């Protein structure tokens, strides 16, 4: 678990260094954000190996999508530098995660410094025609993250993911 958390923290720091302000202030109200932070429409595709989703990049070249987690919609940034899905406490509540019993005993380094985080498992994470079960996530304080990062705990449950012709292809 320690190695995974350090990779997760590295992804948060990298996002903050490469994209100032993105790691701490995106996706709160996507309808009022500029095109850089707005999720792009999800296209479904049929691949030889299974169901697929195609995400077009935002104006800034990042891959945002609208995910359904535990039956509730949430916008997220796909981040291969994050080892798990990262959500803040407010988002966790919106997604039906019982936050009163969370144990914030993990320490992660973020763009805002070291913060306490709690490990959770999300029952179901979906985007387009893709659905995966039992996905590991970390809950962080609201001041540390205002949106959702969709990391490797989701991507590793897919049969493949790749960028081709500028689009992110997710296959289950």
FISE-272073 format. One record per residue (C-alpha): residue number from 1; residue in three letters; z, x, y. Coordinates in Angstrom, 2 decimals, always signed. Example, Ala and Ser with C-alpha at 12.3 -4.5 7.8 and 13.67 -1.06 7.14 Angstrom:
<dotor num="1" residu="ALA" pz="+7.80" px="+12.30" py="-4.50"/>
<dotor num="2" residu="SER" pz="+7.14" px="+13.67" py="-1.06"/>
//
This chain:
<dotor num="1" residu="UNK" pz="+0.00" px="+0.00" py="+0.00"/>
<dotor num="2" residu="UNK" pz="+0.74" px="+2.85" py="+2.40"/>
<dotor num="3" residu="UNK" pz="-2.81" px="+4.22" py="+2.18"/>
<dotor num="4" residu="UNK" pz="-4.32" px="+0.78" py="+2.81"/>
<dotor num="5" residu="UNK" pz="-2.15" px="+0.26" py="+5.86"/>
<dotor num="6" residu="UNK" pz="-3.14" px="+3.59" py="+7.35"/>
<dotor num="7" residu="UNK" pz="-6.83" px="+2.75" py="+6.90"/>
<dotor num="8" residu="UNK" pz="-6.18" px="-0.64" py="+8.50"/>
<dotor num="9" residu="UNK" pz="-4.46" px="+1.03" py="+11.43"/>
<dotor num="10" residu="UNK" pz="-7.34" px="+3.46" py="+11.77"/>
<dotor num="11" residu="UNK" pz="-9.78" px="+0.57" py="+12.06"/>
<dotor num="12" residu="UNK" pz="-7.71" px="-1.00" py="+14.82"/>
<dotor num="13" residu="UNK" pz="-7.51" px="+2.27" py="+16.75"/>
<dotor num="14" residu="UNK" pz="-11.23" px="+2.94" py="+16.28"/>
<dotor num="15" residu="UNK" pz="-12.08" px="-0.55" py="+17.55"/>
<dotor num="16" residu="UNK" pz="-9.91" px="+0.00" py="+20.61"/>
<dotor num="17" residu="UNK" pz="-11.41" px="+3.41" py="+21.37"/>
<dotor num="18" residu="UNK" pz="-15.03" px="+2.43" py="+20.79"/>
<dotor num="19" residu="UNK" pz="-14.78" px="-1.07" py="+22.28"/>
<dotor num="20" residu="UNK" pz="-12.16" px="-1.08" py="+25.03"/>
<dotor num="21" residu="UNK" pz="-10.30" px="-4.36" py="+25.17"/>
<dotor num="22" residu="UNK" pz="-11.98" px="-5.80" py="+22.08"/>
<dotor num="23" residu="UNK" pz="-9.13" px="-5.19" py="+19.65"/>
<dotor num="24" residu="UNK" pz="-6.60" px="-6.91" py="+21.88"/>
<dotor num="25" residu="UNK" pz="-8.46" px="-9.64" py="+23.74"/>
<dotor num="26" residu="UNK" pz="-11.31" px="-11.27" py="+21.88"/>
<dotor num="27" residu="UNK" pz="-11.94" px="-14.64" py="+20.28"/>
<dotor num="28" residu="UNK" pz="-9.07" px="-16.56" py="+21.92"/>
<dotor num="29" residu="UNK" pz="-11.51" px="-19.02" py="+23.44"/>
<dotor num="30" residu="UNK" pz="-14.96" px="-18.04" py="+22.17"/>
<dotor num="31" residu="UNK" pz="-16.66" px="-20.87" py="+24.04"/>
<dotor num="32" residu="UNK" pz="-15.64" px="-19.26" py="+27.35"/>
<dotor num="33" residu="UNK" pz="-16.47" px="-15.67" py="+26.37"/>
<dotor num="34" residu="UNK" pz="-19.77" px="-13.96" py="+27.10"/>
<dotor num="35" residu="UNK" pz="-22.45" px="-13.52" py="+24.45"/>
<dotor num="36" residu="UNK" pz="-20.87" px="-10.23" py="+23.30"/>
<dotor num="37" residu="UNK" pz="-17.92" px="-12.00" py="+21.71"/>
<dotor num="38" residu="UNK" pz="-19.56" px="-15.24" py="+20.61"/>
<dotor num="39" residu="UNK" pz="-20.05" px="-15.81" py="+16.88"/>
<dotor num="40" residu="UNK" pz="-23.70" px="-16.02" py="+15.95"/>
<dotor num="41" residu="UNK" pz="-25.06" px="-18.80" py="+13.74"/>
<dotor num="42" residu="UNK" pz="-24.62" px="-18.18" py="+10.02"/>
<dotor num="43" residu="UNK" pz="-27.75" px="-18.35" py="+7.89"/>
<dotor num="44" residu="UNK" pz="-27.51" px="-18.90" py="+4.17"/>
<dotor num="45" residu="UNK" pz="-29.76" px="-17.11" py="+1.73"/>
<dotor num="46" residu="UNK" pz="-30.31" px="-17.03" py="-2.00"/>
<dotor num="47" residu="UNK" pz="-30.23" px="-13.58" py="-3.53"/>
<dotor num="48" residu="UNK" pz="-31.04" px="-12.60" py="-7.11"/>
<dotor num="49" residu="UNK" pz="-27.34" px="-11.89" py="-7.68"/>
<dotor num="50" residu="UNK" pz="-25.92" px="-15.03" py="-6.08"/>
<dotor num="51" residu="UNK" pz="-25.24" px="-16.87" py="-2.85"/>
<dotor num="52" residu="UNK" pz="-25.63" px="-15.09" py="+0.44"/>
<dotor num="53" residu="UNK" pz="-24.92" px="-15.28" py="+4.14"/>
<dotor num="54" residu="UNK" pz="-26.76" px="-13.56" py="+6.94"/>
<dotor num="55" residu="UNK" pz="-24.95" px="-12.71" py="+10.19"/>
<dotor num="56" residu="UNK" pz="-26.99" px="-11.73" py="+13.22"/>
<dotor num="57" residu="UNK" pz="-25.36" px="-9.24" py="+15.61"/>
<dotor num="58" residu="UNK" pz="-23.87" px="-10.38" py="+18.90"/>
<dotor num="59" residu="UNK" pz="-25.35" px="-9.09" py="+22.16"/>
<dotor num="60" residu="UNK" pz="-23.20" px="-5.95" py="+21.78"/>
<dotor num="61" residu="UNK" pz="-24.24" px="-5.36" py="+18.16"/>
<dotor num="62" residu="UNK" pz="-21.05" px="-6.61" py="+16.46"/>
<dotor num="63" residu="UNK" pz="-20.91" px="-9.11" py="+13.62"/>
<dotor num="64" residu="UNK" pz="-18.86" px="-12.20" py="+14.41"/>
<dotor num="65" residu="UNK" pz="-18.73" px="-15.30" py="+12.27"/>
<dotor num="66" residu="UNK" pz="-16.90" px="-18.56" py="+11.89"/>
<dotor num="67" residu="UNK" pz="-14.80" px="-18.36" py="+8.74"/>
<dotor num="68" residu="UNK" pz="-12.95" px="-21.19" py="+7.00"/>
<dotor num="69" residu="UNK" pz="-9.53" px="-20.06" py="+5.86"/>
<dotor num="70" residu="UNK" pz="-7.36" px="-22.41" py="+3.85"/>
<dotor num="71" residu="UNK" pz="-9.63" px="-25.23" py="+5.05"/>
<dotor num="72" residu="UNK" pz="-9.39" px="-24.36" py="+8.78"/>
<dotor num="73" residu="UNK" pz="-12.09" px="-22.75" py="+10.94"/>
<dotor num="74" residu="UNK" pz="-11.46" px="-19.44" py="+12.72"/>
<dotor num="75" residu="UNK" pz="-13.78" px="-16.98" py="+14.44"/>
<dotor num="76" residu="UNK" pz="-13.58" px="-13.40" py="+13.25"/>
<dotor num="77" residu="UNK" pz="-15.08" px="-9.96" py="+13.75"/>
<dotor num="78" residu="UNK" pz="-16.26" px="-8.27" py="+10.54"/>
<dotor num="79" residu="UNK" pz="-14.64" px="-4.82" py="+10.60"/>
<dotor num="80" residu="UNK" pz="-15.28" px="-2.36" py="+7.76"/>
<dotor num="81" residu="UNK" pz="-12.67" px="-0.07" py="+9.35"/>
<dotor num="82" residu="UNK" pz="-9.91" px="-2.60" py="+8.61"/>
<dotor num="83" residu="UNK" pz="-8.66" px="-2.53" py="+5.04"/>
<dotor num="84" residu="UNK" pz="-7.41" px="-6.13" py="+5.18"/>
<dotor num="85" residu="UNK" pz="-7.93" px="-9.27" py="+7.20"/>
<dotor num="86" residu="UNK" pz="-5.77" px="-9.02" py="+10.33"/>
<dotor num="87" residu="UNK" pz="-4.50" px="-12.11" py="+12.15"/>
<dotor num="88" residu="UNK" pz="-1.83" px="-12.74" py="+14.74"/>
<dotor num="89" residu="UNK" pz="+1.14" px="-15.07" py="+14.32"/>
<dotor num="90" residu="UNK" pz="-0.43" px="-17.93" py="+16.30"/>
<dotor num="91" residu="UNK" pz="-3.58" px="-17.78" py="+14.19"/>
<dotor num="92" residu="UNK" pz="-1.49" px="-17.59" py="+11.00"/>
<dotor num="93" residu="UNK" pz="+0.27" px="-20.83" py="+11.98"/>
<dotor num="94" residu="UNK" pz="-3.07" px="-22.50" py="+12.77"/>
<dotor num="95" residu="UNK" pz="-4.28" px="-21.46" py="+9.30"/>
<dotor num="96" residu="UNK" pz="-1.25" px="-23.01" py="+7.62"/>
<dotor num="97" residu="UNK" pz="+0.57" px="-19.77" py="+6.79"/>
<dotor num="98" residu="UNK" pz="+4.34" px="-20.44" py="+6.79"/>
<dotor num="99" residu="UNK" pz="+5.39" px="-17.83" py="+9.35"/>
<dotor num="100" residu="UNK" pz="+9.12" px="-18.56" py="+9.28"/>
<dotor num="101" residu="UNK" pz="+9.55" px="-16.76" py="+5.97"/>
<dotor num="102" residu="UNK" pz="+7.36" px="-13.74" py="+6.70"/>
<dotor num="103" residu="UNK" pz="+8.87" px="-10.29" py="+6.29"/>
<dotor num="104" residu="UNK" pz="+7.62" px="-7.97" py="+9.04"/>
<dotor num="105" residu="UNK" pz="+8.50" px="-4.80" py="+7.15"/>
<dotor num="106" residu="UNK" pz="+5.20" px="-2.90" py="+7.34"/>
<dotor num="107" residu="UNK" pz="+4.48" px="-0.61" py="+10.29"/>
<dotor num="108" residu="UNK" pz="+0.90" px="-0.24" py="+11.48"/>
<dotor num="109" residu="UNK" pz="-0.56" px="+1.82" py="+14.30"/>
<dotor num="110" residu="UNK" pz="-2.72" px="-0.22" py="+16.64"/>
<dotor num="111" residu="UNK" pz="-4.31" px="+0.31" py="+20.03"/>
<dotor num="112" residu="UNK" pz="-1.04" px="-1.05" py="+21.46"/>
<dotor num="113" residu="UNK" pz="+1.09" px="+1.40" py="+19.49"/>
<dotor num="114" residu="UNK" pz="+3.14" px="+0.97" py="+16.32"/>
<dotor num="115" residu="UNK" pz="+3.86" px="-2.66" py="+15.46"/>
<dotor num="116" residu="UNK" pz="+5.60" px="-4.46" py="+12.62"/>
<dotor num="117" residu="UNK" pz="+3.32" px="-6.51" py="+10.37"/>
<dotor num="118" residu="UNK" pz="+3.78" px="-8.88" py="+7.45"/>
<dotor num="119" residu="UNK" pz="+1.63" px="-8.98" py="+4.34"/>
<dotor num="120" residu="UNK" pz="+0.29" px="-12.37" py="+3.19"/>
<dotor num="121" residu="UNK" pz="-2.29" px="-13.66" py="+0.75"/>
<dotor num="122" residu="UNK" pz="-4.80" px="-16.23" py="+2.01"/>
<dotor num="123" residu="UNK" pz="-5.64" px="-18.81" py="-0.66"/>
<dotor num="124" residu="UNK" pz="-9.31" px="-19.21" py="+0.23"/>
<dotor num="125" residu="UNK" pz="-11.67" px="-17.52" py="+2.71"/>
<dotor num="126" residu="UNK" pz="-15.16" px="-18.92" py="+3.23"/>
<dotor num="127" residu="UNK" pz="-18.21" px="-18.24" py="+5.35"/>
<dotor num="128" residu="UNK" pz="-21.36" px="-20.27" py="+4.81"/>
<dotor num="129" residu="UNK" pz="-21.91" px="-20.66" py="+1.07"/>
<dotor num="130" residu="UNK" pz="-19.54" px="-17.82" py="+0.17"/>
<dotor num="131" residu="UNK" pz="-15.96" px="-18.52" py="-0.90"/>
<dotor num="132" residu="UNK" pz="-13.36" px="-16.08" py="-2.24"/>
<dotor num="133" residu="UNK" pz="-9.79" px="-16.67" py="-3.34"/>
<dotor num="134" residu="UNK" pz="-6.53" px="-14.77" py="-2.93"/>
<dotor num="135" residu="UNK" pz="-7.45" px="-12.46" py="-0.06"/>
<dotor num="136" residu="UNK" pz="-4.86" px="-10.03" py="+1.28"/>
<dotor num="137" residu="UNK" pz="-4.15" px="-10.18" py="+5.02"/>
<dotor num="138" residu="UNK" pz="-1.69" px="-8.79" py="+7.56"/>
<dotor num="139" residu="UNK" pz="+0.00" px="-10.86" py="+10.26"/>
<dotor num="140" residu="UNK" pz="+0.64" px="-9.01" py="+13.53"/>
<dotor num="141" residu="UNK" pz="+2.44" px="-10.05" py="+16.71"/>
<dotor num="142" residu="UNK" pz="+0.29" px="-11.98" py="+19.19"/>
<dotor num="143" residu="UNK" pz="+0.50" px="-9.19" py="+21.77"/>
<dotor num="144" residu="UNK" pz="-1.08" px="-6.75" py="+19.29"/>
<dotor num="145" residu="UNK" pz="-4.12" px="-8.80" py="+18.34"/>
<dotor num="146" residu="UNK" pz="-5.55" px="-11.94" py="+19.90"/>
<dotor num="147" residu="UNK" pz="-8.30" px="-12.63" py="+17.35"/>
<dotor num="148" residu="UNK" pz="-9.07" px="-12.08" py="+13.70"/>
<dotor num="149" residu="UNK" pz="-10.51" px="-8.97" py="+12.09"/>
<dotor num="150" residu="UNK" pz="-12.16" px="-9.58" py="+8.72"/>
<dotor num="151" residu="UNK" pz="-11.69" px="-6.37" py="+6.77"/>
<dotor num="152" residu="UNK" pz="-12.27" px="-4.90" py="+3.35"/>
<dotor num="153" residu="UNK" pz="-9.88" px="-7.21" py="+1.48"/>
<dotor num="154" residu="UNK" pz="-12.58" px="-9.88" py="+2.00"/>
<dotor num="155" residu="UNK" pz="-15.65" px="-7.65" py="+1.77"/>
<dotor num="156" residu="UNK" pz="-14.51" px="-6.00" py="-1.49"/>
<dotor num="157" residu="UNK" pz="-14.49" px="-9.42" py="-3.19"/>
<dotor num="158" residu="UNK" pz="-18.23" px="-9.79" py="-2.54"/>
<dotor num="159" residu="UNK" pz="-20.88" px="-8.44" py="-4.89"/>
<dotor num="160" residu="UNK" pz="-22.46" px="-6.65" py="-1.93"/>
<dotor num="161" residu="UNK" pz="-22.66" px="-6.32" py="+1.83"/>
<dotor num="162" residu="UNK" pz="-25.19" px="-4.35" py="+3.82"/>
<dotor num="163" residu="UNK" pz="-26.91" px="-4.12" py="+7.16"/>
<dotor num="164" residu="UNK" pz="-30.65" px="-4.53" py="+6.86"/>
<dotor num="165" residu="UNK" pz="-33.11" px="-5.10" py="+9.69"/>
<dotor num="166" residu="UNK" pz="-30.17" px="-5.38" py="+12.07"/>
<dotor num="167" residu="UNK" pz="-28.47" px="-8.26" py="+10.22"/>
<dotor num="168" residu="UNK" pz="-25.35" px="-8.18" py="+8.03"/>
<dotor num="169" residu="UNK" pz="-26.07" px="-9.50" py="+4.54"/>
<dotor num="170" residu="UNK" pz="-23.06" px="-10.76" py="+2.57"/>
<dotor num="171" residu="UNK" pz="-23.63" px="-11.64" py="-1.11"/>
<dotor num="172" residu="UNK" pz="-21.28" px="-13.28" py="-3.59"/>
//
